[in-house]
Amino acid sequence: MKMPDDEIRAIVAETLIEQHRLQQDNIDAIVLKAVASVLASFGIEDDDRKELRADFQHLRRWRKSVEQAQSYTFKAVITVLATGLMGAVWLGVKVVLSK
């Protein structure tokens, strides 16, 4: 009894898909174990995940606020310099016109 080619292809495809799924499961398990090991080496246990997430969210908010403050500081410095330059030019024009 000979199997049709389509049936053979379907069986091979299912087998390959199952092998891929098993490999992906193994990779996921290895990565999860590695990440947990690294976090444990830093003193962070599995129970501290929520606190770790909150800490990272706080750090992100802090970083964004510092970047925003730097942007405002840069704009303020440019404004002060431009205003000083315009004031100096105005005084120069005023002195020249008064002579």
Distance bins in CASP14 RR format, pairs under 12 A and 6 or more apart:
PFRMAT RR
TARGET T0000
AUTHOR 0000-0000-0000
RMODE 2
METHOD distances of the structure
MODEL  1
1 7 0 0 0 0 0 1 0 0 0 0 0
2 8 0 0 0 0 1 0 0 0 0 0 0
3 9 0 0 0 0 0 1 0 0 0 0 0
3 10 0 0 0 0 1 0 0 0 0 0 0
3 11 0 0 0 0 1 0 0 0 0 0 0
3 12 0 0 0 0 0 1 0 0 0 0 0
4 10 0 0 0 0 1 0 0 0 0 0 0
4 11 0 0 0 0 0 1 0 0 0 0 0
5 11 0 0 0 0 0 1 0 0 0 0 0
5 12 0 0 0 0 0 1 0 0 0 0 0
6 12 0 0 0 0 0 1 0 0 0 0 0
6 13 0 0 0 0 0 1 0 0 0 0 0
7 13 0 0 0 0 0 1 0 0 0 0 0
7 14 0 0 0 0 0 1 0 0 0 0 0
8 14 0 0 0 0 0 1 0 0 0 0 0
8 15 0 0 0 0 0 1 0 0 0 0 0
9 15 0 0 0 0 0 1 0 0 0 0 0
9 16 0 0 0 0 0 1 0 0 0 0 0
10 16 0 0 0 0 0 1 0 0 0 0 0
10 17 0 0 0 0 0 1 0 0 0 0 0
11 17 0 0 0 0 0 1 0 0 0 0 0
11 18 0 0 0 0 0 1 0 0 0 0 0
12 18 0 0 0 0 0 1 0 0 0 0 0
12 19 0 0 0 0 0 1 0 0 0 0 0
13 19 0 0 0 0 0 1 0 0 0 0 0
13 20 0 0 0 0 0 1 0 0 0 0 0
14 20 0 0 0 0 0 1 0 0 0 0 0
14 21 0 0 0 0 0 1 0 0 0 0 0
15 21 0 0 0 0 0 1 0 0 0 0 0
15 22 0 0 0 0 0 1 0 0 0 0 0
16 22 0 0 0 0 0 1 0 0 0 0 0
16 23 0 0 0 0 0 1 0 0 0 0 0
17 23 0 0 0 0 0 1 0 0 0 0 0
17 24 0 0 0 0 0 1 0 0 0 0 0
18 24 0 0 0 0 0 1 0 0 0 0 0
18 25 0 0 0 0 0 1 0 0 0 0 0
19 25 0 0 0 0 0 1 0 0 0 0 0
19 26 0 0 0 0 0 1 0 0 0 0 0
20 26 0 0 0 0 0 1 0 0 0 0 0
20 27 0 0 0 0 0 1 0 0 0 0 0
21 27 0 0 0 0 0 1 0 0 0 0 0
21 28 0 0 0 0 0 1 0 0 0 0 0
22 28 0 0 0 0 0 1 0 0 0 0 0
22 29 0 0 0 0 0 1 0 0 0 0 0
23 29 0 0 0 0 0 1 0 0 0 0 0
23 30 0 0 0 0 0 1 0 0 0 0 0
24 30 0 0 0 0 0 1 0 0 0 0 0
24 31 0 0 0 0 0 1 0 0 0 0 0
25 31 0 0 0 0 0 1 0 0 0 0 0
25 32 0 0 0 0 0 1 0 0 0 0 0
26 32 0 0 0 0 0 1 0 0 0 0 0
26 33 0 0 0 0 0 1 0 0 0 0 0
27 33 0 0 0 0 0 1 0 0 0 0 0
27 34 0 0 0 0 0 1 0 0 0 0 0
28 34 0 0 0 0 0 1 0 0 0 0 0
28 35 0 0 0 0 0 1 0 0 0 0 0
29 35 0 0 0 0 0 1 0 0 0 0 0
29 36 0 0 0 0 0 1 0 0 0 0 0
30 36 0 0 0 0 0 1 0 0 0 0 0
30 37 0 0 0 0 0 1 0 0 0 0 0
31 37 0 0 0 0 0 1 0 0 0 0 0
31 38 0 0 0 0 0 1 0 0 0 0 0
32 38 0 0 0 0 0 1 0 0 0 0 0
32 39 0 0 0 0 0 1 0 0 0 0 0
32 46 0 0 0 0 0 1 0 0 0 0 0
33 39 0 0 0 0 0 1 0 0 0 0 0
33 40 0 0 0 0 0 1 0 0 0 0 0
33 46 0 0 0 0 0 1 0 0 0 0 0
34 40 0 0 0 0 0 1 0 0 0 0 0
34 41 0 0 0 0 0 1 0 0 0 0 0
35 41 0 0 0 0 0 1 0 0 0 0 0
35 42 0 0 0 0 0 1 0 0 0 0 0
35 44 0 0 0 0 0 1 0 0 0 0 0
35 46 0 0 0 0 0 1 0 0 0 0 0
35 49 0 0 0 0 0 1 0 0 0 0 0
35 52 0 0 0 0 0 1 0 0 0 0 0
36 42 0 0 0 0 0 1 0 0 0 0 0
36 43 0 0 0 0 0 1 0 0 0 0 0
36 44 0 0 0 0 1 0 0 0 0 0 0
36 45 0 0 0 0 1 0 0 0 0 0 0
36 46 1 0 0 1 0 0 0 0 0 0 0
36 47 0 0 0 0 0 1 0 0 0 0 0
36 48 0 0 0 0 0 1 0 0 0 0 0
36 49 0 0 0 0 0 1 0 0 0 0 0
36 52 0 0 0 0 0 1 0 0 0 0 0
37 43 0 0 0 0 0 1 0 0 0 0 0
37 44 0 0 0 0 0 1 0 0 0 0 0
37 45 0 0 0 0 0 1 0 0 0 0 0
37 46 0 0 0 0 0 1 0 0 0 0 0
38 44 0 0 0 0 1 0 0 0 0 0 0
39 45 1 0 0 1 0 0 0 0 0 0 0
39 46 0 0 0 0 1 0 0 0 0 0 0
39 47 0 0 0 0 0 1 0 0 0 0 0
39 48 0 0 0 0 1 0 0 0 0 0 0
39 49 0 0 0 0 1 0 0 0 0 0 0
39 51 0 0 0 0 0 1 0 0 0 0 0
39 52 1 0 0 1 0 0 0 0 0 0 0
39 53 0 0 0 0 0 1 0 0 0 0 0
40 46 0 0 0 0 1 0 0 0 0 0 0
40 47 0 0 0 0 0 1 0 0 0 0 0
40 48 0 0 0 0 0 1 0 0 0 0 0
40 52 0 0 0 0 0 1 0 0 0 0 0
42 48 0 0 0 0 0 1 0 0 0 0 0
42 52 0 0 0 0 1 0 0 0 0 0 0
42 55 0 0 0 0 0 1 0 0 0 0 0
43 51 0 0 0 0 0 1 0 0 0 0 0
43 52 0 0 0 0 0 1 0 0 0 0 0
44 50 0 0 0 0 0 1 0 0 0 0 0
44 51 0 0 0 0 1 0 0 0 0 0 0
44 52 1 0 1 0 0 0 0 0 0 0 0
44 53 0 0 0 0 0 1 0 0 0 0 0
44 55 0 0 0 0 1 0 0 0 0 0 0
44 56 0 0 0 0 0 1 0 0 0 0 0
45 51 0 0 0 0 1 0 0 0 0 0 0
45 52 0 0 0 0 1 0 0 0 0 0 0
46 52 0 0 0 0 0 1 0 0 0 0 0
48 54 0 0 0 0 1 0 0 0 0 0 0
48 55 0 0 0 0 1 0 0 0 0 0 0
48 56 0 0 0 0 0 1 0 0 0 0 0
49 55 0 0 0 0 0 1 0 0 0 0 0
49 56 0 0 0 0 0 1 0 0 0 0 0
50 56 0 0 0 0 0 1 0 0 0 0 0
50 57 0 0 0 0 0 1 0 0 0 0 0
51 57 0 0 0 0 0 1 0 0 0 0 0
51 58 0 0 0 0 0 1 0 0 0 0 0
52 58 0 0 0 0 0 1 0 0 0 0 0
52 59 0 0 0 0 0 1 0 0 0 0 0
53 59 0 0 0 0 0 1 0 0 0 0 0
53 60 0 0 0 0 0 1 0 0 0 0 0
54 60 0 0 0 0 0 1 0 0 0 0 0
54 61 0 0 0 0 0 1 0 0 0 0 0
55 61 0 0 0 0 0 1 0 0 0 0 0
55 62 0 0 0 0 0 1 0 0 0 0 0
56 62 0 0 0 0 0 1 0 0 0 0 0
56 63 0 0 0 0 0 1 0 0 0 0 0
57 63 0 0 0 0 0 1 0 0 0 0 0
57 64 0 0 0 0 0 1 0 0 0 0 0
58 64 0 0 0 0 0 1 0 0 0 0 0
58 65 0 0 0 0 0 1 0 0 0 0 0
59 65 0 0 0 0 0 1 0 0 0 0 0
59 66 0 0 0 0 0 1 0 0 0 0 0
60 66 0 0 0 0 0 1 0 0 0 0 0
60 67 0 0 0 0 0 1 0 0 0 0 0
61 67 0 0 0 0 0 1 0 0 0 0 0
61 68 0 0 0 0 0 1 0 0 0 0 0
62 68 0 0 0 0 0 1 0 0 0 0 0
62 69 0 0 0 0 0 1 0 0 0 0 0
63 69 0 0 0 0 0 1 0 0 0 0 0
63 70 0 0 0 0 0 1 0 0 0 0 0
64 70 0 0 0 0 0 1 0 0 0 0 0
64 71 0 0 0 0 0 1 0 0 0 0 0
65 71 0 0 0 0 0 1 0 0 0 0 0
65 72 0 0 0 0 0 1 0 0 0 0 0
66 72 0 0 0 0 0 1 0 0 0 0 0
66 73 0 0 0 0 0 1 0 0 0 0 0
67 73 0 0 0 0 0 1 0 0 0 0 0
67 74 0 0 0 0 0 1 0 0 0 0 0
68 74 0 0 0 0 0 1 0 0 0 0 0
68 75 0 0 0 0 0 1 0 0 0 0 0
69 75 0 0 0 0 0 1 0 0 0 0 0
69 76 0 0 0 0 0 1 0 0 0 0 0
70 76 0 0 0 0 0 1 0 0 0 0 0
70 77 0 0 0 0 0 1 0 0 0 0 0
71 77 0 0 0 0 0 1 0 0 0 0 0
71 78 0 0 0 0 0 1 0 0 0 0 0
72 78 0 0 0 0 0 1 0 0 0 0 0
72 79 0 0 0 0 0 1 0 0 0 0 0
73 79 0 0 0 0 0 1 0 0 0 0 0
73 80 0 0 0 0 0 1 0 0 0 0 0
74 80 0 0 0 0 0 1 0 0 0 0 0
74 81 0 0 0 0 0 1 0 0 0 0 0
75 81 0 0 0 0 0 1 0 0 0 0 0
75 82 0 0 0 0 0 1 0 0 0 0 0
76 82 0 0 0 0 0 1 0 0 0 0 0
76 83 0 0 0 0 0 1 0 0 0 0 0
77 83 0 0 0 0 0 1 0 0 0 0 0
77 84 0 0 0 0 0 1 0 0 0 0 0
78 84 0 0 0 0 0 1 0 0 0 0 0
78 85 0 0 0 0 0 1 0 0 0 0 0
79 85 0 0 0 0 0 1 0 0 0 0 0
79 86 0 0 0 0 0 1 0 0 0 0 0
80 86 0 0 0 0 0 1 0 0 0 0 0
80 87 0 0 0 0 0 1 0 0 0 0 0
81 87 0 0 0 0 0 1 0 0 0 0 0
81 88 0 0 0 0 0 1 0 0 0 0 0
82 88 0 0 0 0 0 1 0 0 0 0 0
82 89 0 0 0 0 0 1 0 0 0 0 0
83 89 0 0 0 0 0 1 0 0 0 0 0
83 90 0 0 0 0 0 1 0 0 0 0 0
84 90 0 0 0 0 1 0 0 0 0 0 0
84 91 0 0 0 0 1 0 0 0 0 0 0
85 91 0 0 0 0 0 1 0 0 0 0 0
85 92 0 0 0 0 0 1 0 0 0 0 0
86 92 0 0 0 0 0 1 0 0 0 0 0
86 93 0 0 0 0 0 1 0 0 0 0 0
87 93 0 0 0 0 1 0 0 0 0 0 0
87 94 0 0 0 0 1 0 0 0 0 0 0
87 95 0 0 0 0 0 1 0 0 0 0 0
88 94 0 0 0 0 0 1 0 0 0 0 0
88 95 0 0 0 0 0 1 0 0 0 0 0
89 95 0 0 0 0 0 1 0 0 0 0 0
89 96 0 0 0 0 0 1 0 0 0 0 0
90 96 0 0 0 0 0 1 0 0 0 0 0
90 97 0 0 0 0 0 1 0 0 0 0 0
91 97 0 0 0 0 0 1 0 0 0 0 0
91 98 0 0 0 0 0 1 0 0 0 0 0
92 98 0 0 0 0 1 0 0 0 0 0 0
92 99 0 0 0 0 0 1 0 0 0 0 0
93 99 0 0 0 0 0 1 0 0 0 0 0
END
